[in-house]
Amino acid sequence: MPDARRHGSEYIAESVVGVSLFAEPAIEGCGLIFEKQLRAEGFTLIAGVDEVGRGCIAGPVVAAACILDPDQPLPDGIDDSKKLDAEMRETIAEQLKKVCVTYAIGQVEADEIDRINILEATKKAMLLAIASLAPAAEYLLIDALRLKQATIPQKAIIKGDSISASIAAASILAKTYRDALMTSYDAQFPHYGFAGHKGYGCATHYSAIREHGASELHRKSFKGVCEDAAQTPTLF
């Protein structure tokens, strides 16, 4: 079974490889159109890449990279993780772990997010996941972001998690991994309700921070966590 907890230790080296950003408004539903086009061009190991937790005020930002097996059927209902309920995400994630070629997780913790900012931390988490794939990817399909540091040919697809099955798979694997992680933190930090909101900002979470102060899991550079915070949480 592929190992979800393989983490790289360094950025992938800088590269001059070309990066394209495009959307396909004519595509409806989550499928394998991009993957089939790339296989026709000779690529076989195509990794979808996505992140979760970018808009949270606590916990790590987590990315997953996943290479689907073209000889295996897609799990029923595969889609952007945000469109699925928790039970469906867990079901699909377990199926993906059994049938994908490989997948890997990368994560960047709150203290590093504070040091390098959330955008750079998101990119680093993606690069760590990509670097941990075995076998290595030949091509990357990434949800929206350009990864100029990567040495692998790539396409950044706007709303890619809704139209590329590989990116959707990565989004589901990242989401289920991070949700389980934040739930596990709930016993260690019982005042904040991590099992419920998973580190996202909400009225009860902000109220707990005001009452108990920020924990080591909180992103202290984010507004609403500390009075002098500068970064604004995003919605994705």
C-alpha positions as CSV (number, residue, x, y, z in Angstrom):
1,M,0.0,0.0,0.0
2,P,1.3,3.5,-0.8
3,D,2.7,5.3,2.2
4,A,0.9,8.6,2.9
5,R,3.4,9.8,5.5
6,R,6.5,10.1,3.4
7,H,7.9,13.6,3.8
8,G,10.7,15.2,1.8
9,S,13.2,17.3,3.7
10,E,14.2,20.0,1.2
11,Y,12.7,22.1,-1.6
12,I,13.0,20.7,-5.1
13,A,15.8,22.6,-6.9
14,E,15.0,25.8,-8.9
15,S,14.2,25.1,-12.5
16,V,13.5,27.0,-15.7
17,V,10.9,24.5,-16.8
18,G,7.9,26.1,-18.4
19,V,4.6,26.4,-16.4
20,S,1.2,27.0,-18.0
21,L,-1.9,28.2,-16.3
22,F,-5.3,27.6,-17.9
23,A,-8.9,26.8,-17.4
24,E,-11.3,24.7,-19.5
25,P,-14.8,26.3,-19.0
26,A,-16.2,23.7,-21.5
27,I,-15.4,20.8,-19.2
28,E,-18.2,19.7,-16.9
29,G,-17.6,17.2,-14.1
30,C,-14.5,15.6,-12.7
31,G,-12.8,13.3,-15.2
32,L,-9.6,12.3,-16.9
33,I,-9.5,14.6,-19.9
34,F,-6.2,16.2,-19.0
35,E,-4.6,12.9,-18.0
36,K,-5.7,11.2,-21.3
37,Q,-4.2,14.1,-23.3
38,L,-0.9,13.8,-21.5
39,R,-0.8,10.0,-21.9
40,A,-1.3,10.5,-25.6
41,E,1.8,12.7,-25.5
42,G,3.8,10.0,-23.9
43,F,3.6,10.8,-20.1
44,T,2.6,7.9,-17.9
45,L,3.1,9.0,-14.3
46,I,0.9,12.0,-14.0
47,A,0.5,13.4,-10.5
48,G,-2.4,15.6,-9.3
49,V,-1.4,18.1,-6.6
50,D,-3.7,20.0,-4.2
51,E,-3.6,21.5,-0.7
52,V,-5.9,22.0,2.2
53,G,-5.8,24.2,5.3
54,R,-4.5,27.4,3.6
55,G,-7.3,29.4,5.1
56,C,-7.1,28.0,8.6
57,I,-5.8,30.0,11.6
58,A,-4.4,26.9,13.3
59,G,-2.6,23.7,12.3
60,P,-0.4,22.9,9.3
61,V,-1.1,23.5,5.6
62,V,-1.2,20.1,4.0
63,A,-0.7,19.0,0.4
64,A,-1.1,15.7,-1.3
65,A,0.3,14.4,-4.6
66,C,-1.4,11.4,-6.2
67,I,-0.7,9.4,-9.3
68,L,-3.8,7.5,-10.5
69,D,-3.6,4.1,-12.2
70,P,-5.2,4.4,-15.7
71,D,-6.1,0.7,-15.5
72,Q,-8.2,1.1,-12.4
73,P,-11.7,2.6,-12.4
74,L,-12.2,5.9,-10.6
75,P,-13.9,5.7,-7.2
76,D,-17.6,6.6,-7.5
77,G,-18.3,10.2,-6.6
78,I,-14.7,11.5,-6.9
79,D,-14.8,15.3,-6.9
80,D,-13.4,18.4,-5.2
81,S,-13.1,17.5,-1.5
82,K,-15.1,20.6,-0.6
83,K,-18.1,19.3,-2.4
84,L,-18.2,16.0,-0.5
85,D,-19.3,15.2,3.1
86,A,-16.8,13.7,5.6
87,E,-18.2,10.1,5.2
88,M,-17.9,10.2,1.4
89,R,-14.4,11.7,1.6
90,E,-13.2,8.9,3.9
91,T,-14.7,6.2,1.6
92,I,-13.1,7.6,-1.5
93,A,-9.8,8.2,0.3
94,E,-9.6,4.5,1.3
95,Q,-10.4,3.4,-2.2
96,L,-7.8,5.7,-3.6
97,K,-5.1,4.3,-1.3
98,K,-5.8,0.9,-2.7
99,V,-5.9,1.6,-6.4
100,C,-3.6,4.6,-7.0
101,V,0.0,4.0,-8.3
102,T,1.3,6.1,-5.3
103,Y,0.6,9.1,-3.2
104,A,2.4,11.2,-0.7
105,I,1.7,14.0,1.8
106,G,3.6,17.1,2.6
107,Q,2.9,19.5,5.4
108,V,4.3,22.8,6.8
109,E,3.6,23.6,10.4
110,A,2.2,26.9,11.8
111,D,5.5,28.3,13.0
112,E,7.0,28.0,9.6
113,I,3.9,29.5,8.0
114,D,4.4,32.5,10.3
115,R,8.0,32.7,9.1
116,I,7.6,32.4,5.4
117,N,3.9,33.3,4.8
118,I,1.0,31.1,3.8
119,L,1.6,31.2,0.1
120,E,5.2,30.1,0.3
121,A,4.2,27.5,2.9
122,T,1.6,26.1,0.6
123,K,4.1,25.8,-2.3
124,K,6.6,24.1,0.0
125,A,4.0,21.6,1.2
126,M,3.2,20.7,-2.4
127,L,6.9,20.4,-3.2
128,L,7.5,18.1,-0.3
129,A,4.6,15.9,-1.4
130,I,5.9,15.8,-5.0
131,A,9.4,15.0,-3.9
132,S,8.1,12.0,-1.8
133,L,6.4,10.2,-4.6
134,A,7.8,6.8,-5.5
135,P,7.8,6.3,-8.4
136,A,8.5,9.9,-9.2
137,A,6.0,11.9,-11.3
138,E,6.7,12.7,-14.9
139,Y,4.1,15.5,-15.1
140,L,2.2,17.6,-12.6
141,L,-1.4,18.8,-12.7
142,I,-1.7,21.4,-10.0
143,D,-4.8,23.2,-8.6
144,A,-4.2,26.8,-9.6
145,L,-0.7,27.4,-8.3
146,R,2.5,27.6,-10.3
147,L,5.5,25.7,-8.8
148,K,8.4,27.3,-10.5
149,Q,10.8,25.5,-8.1
150,A,9.7,22.1,-9.5
151,T,11.9,20.4,-12.1
152,I,8.9,18.5,-13.6
153,P,6.7,19.7,-16.5
154,Q,3.4,21.0,-15.1
155,K,0.1,22.6,-15.7
156,A,-1.7,24.8,-13.2
157,I,-5.4,24.4,-13.7
158,I,-7.9,26.9,-12.2
159,K,-10.5,25.0,-10.2
160,G,-8.6,21.9,-11.2
161,D,-10.0,19.9,-8.2
162,S,-13.4,20.1,-9.9
163,I,-12.4,18.9,-13.4
164,S,-9.3,16.8,-13.0
165,A,-9.7,13.4,-11.2
166,S,-6.0,13.4,-10.3
167,I,-6.2,16.8,-8.6
168,A,-9.5,15.8,-6.9
169,A,-7.9,12.7,-5.6
170,A,-5.1,14.8,-4.1
171,S,-7.6,17.1,-2.5
172,I,-9.4,14.3,-0.9
173,L,-6.3,12.6,0.4
174,A,-5.0,15.9,1.8
175,K,-8.3,16.8,3.4
176,T,-8.8,13.4,5.1
177,Y,-5.2,13.4,6.4
178,R,-5.4,16.9,7.8
179,D,-8.9,16.4,9.3
180,A,-7.7,13.3,11.2
181,L,-4.6,15.2,12.3
182,M,-6.6,18.1,13.7
183,T,-9.0,15.7,15.4
184,S,-6.1,14.0,17.1
185,Y,-5.0,17.4,18.4
186,D,-8.3,18.0,20.1
187,A,-7.4,15.9,23.2
188,Q,-4.0,17.7,23.6
189,F,-5.6,21.2,23.2
190,P,-9.2,20.7,24.5
191,H,-10.1,24.3,24.8
192,Y,-10.2,25.1,21.1
193,G,-12.6,22.6,19.4
194,F,-10.2,21.4,16.8
195,A,-12.2,18.2,16.2
196,G,-15.1,20.3,15.0
197,H,-13.7,23.3,13.0
198,K,-10.4,21.6,12.1
199,G,-8.5,24.9,12.7
200,Y,-10.7,27.2,10.6
201,G,-11.7,30.5,12.0
202,C,-15.3,30.7,13.4
203,A,-16.9,32.5,16.3
204,T,-16.3,29.7,18.9
205,H,-12.7,29.4,17.8
206,Y,-11.9,33.1,18.1
207,S,-13.7,33.2,21.4
208,A,-11.5,30.3,22.7
209,I,-8.4,32.2,21.6
210,R,-9.5,35.3,23.5
211,E,-10.2,33.3,26.6
212,H,-7.2,30.9,26.6
213,G,-4.7,32.6,24.3
214,A,-3.1,31.1,21.2
215,S,-1.7,27.6,21.3
216,E,1.5,26.4,19.6
217,L,-0.7,25.2,16.8
218,H,-2.0,28.7,16.0
219,R,-0.7,30.8,13.2
220,K,0.3,33.9,15.2
221,S,0.8,36.0,12.1
222,F,-2.9,35.6,11.1
223,K,-5.4,38.3,11.9
224,G,-7.7,37.3,14.8
225,V,-5.0,35.2,16.5
226,C,-2.7,37.9,17.8
227,E,-3.4,41.6,17.9
228,D,-0.4,42.6,15.8
229,A,-1.0,39.8,13.2
230,A,-0.7,40.9,9.5
231,Q,-1.7,37.9,7.3
232,T,-5.4,37.6,6.5
233,P,-6.8,34.0,6.3
234,T,-8.0,33.1,2.9
235,L,-11.2,31.2,2.0
236,F,-9.3,28.2,0.4
